Amino acid sequence: MSSSTPDAVTAAHLPKGRPPLSARLLRATFRGLPDPRHPVGYEPAIPVPAADGSPLLTDHYFPRAEGDFPTLLVRSPYGRGLPWSAMYGLLFAEQGFHVVVQSCRGTGGSGGTFDFWRNEPGDAQAAVAWLRQQPWFNGVLGTVGPSYLGYTQWALALDPPPELKAMVLQVALHDPHAVFHTDGALHLDNSLSCGVGFTHQHRGVIPFVRATLRMKRHLGDIVGARPLRGAYRPALGELPWLDGMMTHPDPNDPHWEGASLAEAADGLRVPTSLISGWHDALADQTFEQYERLRRAGCETALLVGPWTHSSALQQGWPEVFAESLAWLRAHLCEDRSGLRPTEVRVHLGGAWRDLDGWPVKTEAASWYPLSGDRLTRQSPVDDSPVDDSPVASFRYDPADPTPSVGGPLLSPGAGPRDNRPLEARADVLTFTGPPLTEPLDILGPVTARLSVSTDTGYADVFTRLCDVDPEGRSVNVCDGLGRARTTGETPAKLTVPMSTTAHRFPAGHRVRWQISGGAHPRYAPSTGTGDLPADATTRVPARITVHADSELTLPGLQSPSSDNPG
């Protein structure tokens, strides 16, 4: 804690600089935010020593006013300019916080070399050690930020300093492996998005946009490359850290040692607010964080809106900012007047719903595929056996991989989308229930238990829940991917988590179960051989057969009136 008394530093003693013009112009475009409380001062590019002494460039935003203000630490690999300068530096400083925005090592002009995770705990502690020496620091610290800016918060929380009084994690990351792999399948779109973001975003808006367009031009060549390893280099250049991420699918591989910061939540006592979206690529990580914090007895809040990873910070920003500000004021300024009455708030059916906790108690309903592309709902009390006869099959060709449409992506195009063009393909199966006679709300984890056989012994299976309106428009709700290993004609059984969701199927709509062999470039195309996607030089088409004992489980809050529609 600083040795200065709260009134030792006055506005007259602080630097005279104004925030960057670009930040002020962006701030002027925001709508639905609270009015500023203070004018804001600015001190740019302060060299703060990292754990090994490397200079980490740091911008300081502060209220230009008399008084004692808490501090927010924001550590980012994406630079300190737009949008962070406006959304965090300027917005929070004008509400009465010192805001320290620091570029992680090897980014934004900071010294050293960027490594996806290995330096963050030590560098975060070094930033706090520097804060203790600042005359304006009053010993009350909070953290805030999205995505990797959430990862840097968990890095500090591994050994939380006594000054840390609150955290706000927005669409936040704690496990890098889960961003790159699922069950051995490579998340190609996430990998490329991370490559562009970490390599170019900290260099400014124009270099980042150029790199994004360059990646888009090269995407077809990358997806079709055999092997996939290094195919991104014409677009991004040499990135050893990205090679390491893409070529180590096993989470227990020594490559990933120390990458997951999940354990930071297990014994945490720092009040923590979690914010996510139903279509956020990191939503499952947020729900895991919440579960761990609850078990630890940590004061926690959860907000989940109708957002993607990006739209939470765009269309959803008024709600996200209000939630974040209320939490920080409550725990750093002893002002709890802005807190909502319940621990959990989720968006369902076009409205916000307050809940006492998570998960909520639901009645699981099982849905089964039938011939003729039909989907039938079986009541939980109906325990009649379901046979394992074949229902439908399709041929997946990795030379013409099934494309991805919407869903939880880091890249543009995420979220709910019309799936009709996708479902018109011969390599996409759909099983559809009859029109609902009353609304059906689902809230919680959706799961597919698939029974599939293949003619190659290896296949990926992509499974998706869709909402079909009376006009036939099919919109994705949630999804997941699993890897099947089969022997002969005997079907393999695999359970595929399809994420957690909240969705209302209105009366007259239909439940659809969509099944295919992949979703590129979201996932690297299946090789059909069992070889790792990054190293495979051969890709074999596979015929995938779905059997009748496959089951889609929906966590229903309210059931249709007909328990077993044909």
N, C-alpha and C positions, 0 to 999 in steps of 0.2 A: 504494500500500500504506500502511496506517496506520502512523504512527510509533510506536505503542504496542508494548510487548513483550507476548508471549503471556500473561504473568501480571499485566499492569498493571490489567486490569479483573477484579474478583472479583464473585462473586454478590451481595455486599453493595452494590456500586455500581450494580447494574442496577435498573430500576423494579420496584415491588412488585406491579403489577397482575396479576390472574389472567385467563386466556383467557375469552372470553364464555361464559356459561352454555349458550347454544345449541350452541356448538362442543363443549363438554364432554359434553353430553347425546348429541349425535350420535356422538361418539367412543365412548361407552359401548355403542353398538349394533353397532360393527364386530366381526366375527368373523374368525378366521384370520390375525390380524396379530401381529407380535412384541410382547412385553411392553415397556412404557415403560422407558427407561433413566434418565430424569431428569424431575423436575417441571418444569412450563413456566411461564415468565413472559410478560407481555404489555404492550406499549406501543402504544396505538391512535392512529390518525388523525394521524400525523406529517406535516406539510406539507413535501414534498420538491420543490424547484424543478425544473420541466421544462426542456426546451431553451430555451424562450422566457420562463422564469420563472414560468409558471403553476404553482400549487400542486397537486401530485399527492398525494392522501392515501394514507398508507402505514402498515400495521400491522406491528409487529415482534414476533415470537415468538422465545423463546430458552430454552435449558436453564438452569434455575435451579440452577447447580452451578459449582464451581471448574473452571477449565480453559480451553483454547483451542479454539474451535469454528469450523469453516468456515461460510460463509453461502450460502443459497439465495435467489435472486431469482425472484419469481413476479409477473408483470405481467398484469393481467386487466381486461377491459372489463365483466365480469359481477358486479362488486361484490367486497367482501372478506368478506362474511358466508358463510352456508351455501351450498354444502357446502365451499367453499374454505378457510374458517377451520379446519374440522376435518381435512379430507383433506390439506392441505398445511401450514398454519400449525402446528397442534397435533401432528399425527402425526410430522412430520419434526423438529420442535423437541424432542420427547420422545426422539428417537433420537440427538440430539447435534448439531443444526444451528441456527444463527441462521436464521430464515426471515423474509424481507421480502416482504409481500404488498402490491402497489401497484395502485391503480385507475388505469387509463389515463385520459388527459385526457377531460373531458366525461362521465365515468361515476363512480358511487360517491362523489359529492361532490367529485371533483377538478375543478380549474378548466379553462377552455378548452372547445373544441368537439370532440366525437368525430368523427374521420374514419377510415374503415375501415383505412387503412394509412399515410397520408402522414406521420404524426408519430412512428411507433414507433421508427425507428432513432435519431433524436436524443434522444427521451425515455428510451430504454434507456441510452444513454451518459450522460445526465444522472443517472440513478439510480445508476450505478456511481461517478460523480464524487462523489455524496453519500456513498456507502458508504465511500469512501476517507477521509472526514473523521470517521468514527465510531470511538470508542476501542475498541469491541469487535470491529471488523473486522480480521481477521488477514491479509488479502490473498489468501485462498483462496476462490474463488467458483464456484458452480454454478448452473444454471438447471433448472427442472422445470415441467411443466404440460401440459394437453391442449388440443387444438383451437386457438382463437385465442391461448391462452396458449403454444402452440408457435410461432405466428407471431411473437409478441413475442420469443421466443428467437432465431429466425432473424434478426430485425431487429438484435439485438445482435451476432450472428455475422457480419454483413456486415463489421464492423470489430472483431473480437474483442479486448477489452482483455486485457492480460497476466495479469490476475487470474483470467480465465475458464478453469477447468480441466476442466469436464465439463458436458454437456447431456443432459437426458432429455426426449425429445419423444414425448408420448403422444397417439395419434390426432390427429396434428398437421397443421396447414395451412401451406403456403408460397405457394400460388398462388390468390388470391381469384377470378380469372376462372373457373377450373375448377369452383368451387363454384356458379357461377351459369349457366354455359353449356356445352353440348357441341355442336360442329358447328352452331352457330347456334340450337340448341334451348334454350329457357329452362328452367332448373331452378326451377320455380315453388315447389315445396315448400321447397327450400333457401332461396330468396329470402325467403319468408314466415317461415320459422323464424329466419333471421338477423335479420329485422326485429323480431320479438318478442324475441329474445334480447338483442340489442344495445340495444334501447330500454327494456326493462322488467326484465331479470333483475338488473341492478345496483341496482334500487330495493327489492329484497327478495322473499321467497318469495311473499307474498300478492299484490302487484301483478303479479308474473310469472305466477302461476296465473290471475289474472283476465284478463290480456291474452291468454293462451293460449286460454282458453275463449271470449273475445270473437272471436278469430281463427277458431276452429272454427265459431262461429255464422255468420260472414260468408263462409266458404270457398266455398259454392255460388255466391254472388253474384260473388265475385272471379273464379272460374274461368269463369263465363259472361259476364263483362263484355267489351264490345267498344267501344273498345279496352281492352286489359288494363292499360295504363299508368295508374297512380294508383288502380286499383280497390281497393287495400289500405287507402286512407286512412280509410274509416269504422272500420276496426279498429285502425289504428296511428297515424293522423294524418299530418302532412307529414314525410317523411323524404327530403330531397334526395339523400343518399348512396345510398339504396336505389333511387331513380329512376335514378340514374347507373349502378348495377350492372345493373339489369334491362334497360336500353335500349341497351346497348353490347355486342352479341354478339361483335364481332370482337376477338380478343385483341391484335391489332396496332393497335387504335384508340388514339390518344393518351390517352384517358381512363384506360387501364390502365398508363400509364407509371410504372414504379417499384413496381407492385403485386406482381409476382412476386419472391420472394426466393430463387429456386432457385439463383442464382449464389453464394449464401452458402456452399453446401456444396462448391463446386468446388475451393477451395483450403484448406478448413478443416483445422486440425490439432488441434482440441479434441475429445477422446474423446466420442462421441455415441451414445446408446442410442435406438433407435427402437421404438415399440410401436404395434401396430395390431390390427384384427380383420378377419376375412374378410368381414364385412358392414358394415364401417365406410365411411361416405360419403367418407372421405378416404384410403382404403387405397391407391389408385393413387398419391397424392402421397407416401405413405410409401415405396413401392417405388422411386419416382423419387429420393427423398432418399437411400435406401440405395445405389442405383447410383452416384449422383454422389459420395458419400462414399467408396465403394470405389475409384472411379477416382482420387480425390485421395490415396489412401493413408492415409485417416484411420481411427483405431481406432474400430470401429463394432460394435454389436450390434443384432440384429433379433429381436423377439418378435411373433408373430402368433397370436392366439387365436380362439376361436369366438364373437366378439363383434360387436356393432354399435357405432356411435359412442358411444352412451350406456352400453350394458351393460359396456363395458370398464372404466368407472368405477363400476360397480355390482356385478353378479355377478362380474366379472373383477377387482375391485379387489385381493383378496389376492395374486393373481399379479402384477398390474401394480405394486402397491406393493413387493412383494418384489424384483422386477426393478429397479425404480427405485432402491430403497435400496441394493441390492448394487452398482450401478454408481456411485452417488455416494460410497459408502464406499470403493470401490476407488480412485477418482481424486481424492477430496478428503481422505481420511483414511488413505490408503496401506494399506487393509485389503482385499485381494483374495479373502478366504476365501469370500465369498458368490457370486462369479462362477460361472456355469455353464461347462462345459468347451468348448462350441462357440459359434461366433459367432452362429448362427441357431437359433432354436427355433420350430417351428410346430405347430399343432394339426391333426391329421388322423385321421379315423376314430375319434374318441373318445379319443385319447391324444396326448401330446406327442411330437414327433419332433425330435431334435437333428441339425442339418446343419452342415457345414463352411462353407457359403456359399450365396449365392443369385444367380441362379436355379439349380435343380438340373437335371441332364441328364435329359430325358424323351424318349419316343417319341411324336411327334404322330400322332393318328389322325383321319381324316376321316370324317364322317357326312353322309349325303345324304338329302333328303326324297324320298319316293315317294308315288304316288297311294294313296288309302286310308288316309291319315294315318300311314303307316309311315315309319320311320327306319332306314337301313341303314348299316352300318359298312364302309368300304372299307380294306383293308390298304394301308400306305404303298407296298408293292411292286407293288400293282395299279394300273397307270397307264392303264387303259382309259378312253377318253373318256366324259364325261357330257354328254348332250344338254341343250339349253336349253328343252325343251318346258314348257308350263305344268303345274304340279302342283296348285295350289289357289289360290283367291282369296277375298277378303272385302271388305266395304264398311266403311270407317271414317267415322263421322259425328261431326264436332266438336261437334255439339249434344248428343250422347250419348257423350262420349269414354270410351274404354276405361279403367277405373280401375286405379290402381296397388295392388298387393298385396305388402307386405313389401319386401325389398330393402335396398340401402344408403342409408338416409334419415337426415337429422339429426333428424327428428321422431319421436314415438312410433309404434309399428307397424312399425319396421324389423326386418330379419332374415328368417329362414326362416318361411314361412307356407304354409298349405294353399291351393293355387291352383285347386282343383276348381271353386268357384263362378265364378272368373274364366274358366276354360277352358270353361265351359258356354255362354259368350256366343258369338253367331254371328260376332262380329268378332275372334275369337281362334283362330288355327290352332295345332294341335298335331301333331307328328310324333313317333312313339314307337317305340323299338326293342323287340326281343323280350326276355324275361327273361334276365338274365345268368347264365351257367353258373358263373361264379366272380367274386369281387370285382373291381371296377375302381376303382383309385385314380387321381385326377387331381391334379396339383400344378403350378401355373404359370398362364400367361395363356391364357384361352379366347378364341377369335376366331370371328366369323361372317363369311363372305364371301357376301353376298346377291346374288342375281340377281332383280330385281323390275321389273315394269312397272306403270304407273298410267294412269288415264284422264284425269287432270288435269295431269300433268307434275310434280307436287310431292306428296311424302308423307314422313312420318316412319315409320320402321320400328323397332319395339321387339322385341328378340330376347332370349330367356331360356333358360337351361339348367335343367331340373328333374329331380328324382329321384322316380320313381314306385314306391311300395312294392307288395307283393302285394295289398293291399286297395284299391289304386287312388288312394291319397293322393299328390298331386303337390306336391312341396316345392321351392321355388326355391333354386338354388345360386348363380348369378351371372347378370348380364345387361348390356345396353347398348342405346344408341339411336343410329341414324344417319339421315341425311336423303337421300332419293332424289330425283334430278332425271332425268326420263325424256323421251324424244322418241318420239311415236307408240307403236307396239307393241314397239319394240326395248327389251329389258330393260336396265336400268342395273345396273352392278356397283358395289357399295359394300362396304367392309370396316368392320366394327363391332367394336372392342375390347369384350370383355365382362368386363373386369377380370381380376385374378389370384385364383385360389382354390385351396383344398385340400379335396378331398371324396372320400369312399369310397362308391361304389355297392355295397352288399352283393349277394351272389349272390341271384338271384330278383327283384331290383329291375330297373327299366327306365330307360333314358336317354330323356328327352323334350326336344324342341326346340319351344319356344313362340314364335310370331310374331304380332305385332299392330301396330296403327297408333299406339300411344302408351301412356302410363301416367299418368293425371292423378290427383291434382295434382302428382305428382312432376315431370312435365314439363308445360309449358303445351300445350294442345291444338294440334295441327297446323292451320294455316289452310287448307291445300290450295291456296294461291295463291302461295306463295313470299314473302309479306309477313312482316315481323318480327312475332312474337307480341305484343309490347308495343304495337304501333301498328295492327295489322290491325283493320279494321272489318267485314270479310267473311270468312266461313269456309265453305269448300266441301267437301262430302263427296267422298271419293276411293275408287275401287275399286283395290285393291292385289293384284297377282298374283305369286305366288312361283313361280320356275322351278326345274327339276330340277338345274341346275348350281349351285344354292346349296350352301354347304358349312359345316358346323360343325366346328371343329378343337379337339380336346381333347388336352391334354398328359398322356398316360397314363404311369403308372409300371408298371402291370400290365394286360395286355390280356385281354379275354374269350377263351375258348377257340375260339369260332367267329368267324373273321375277317370273314365276310360274311353275317350273318344277314339274312334277307329281311324 
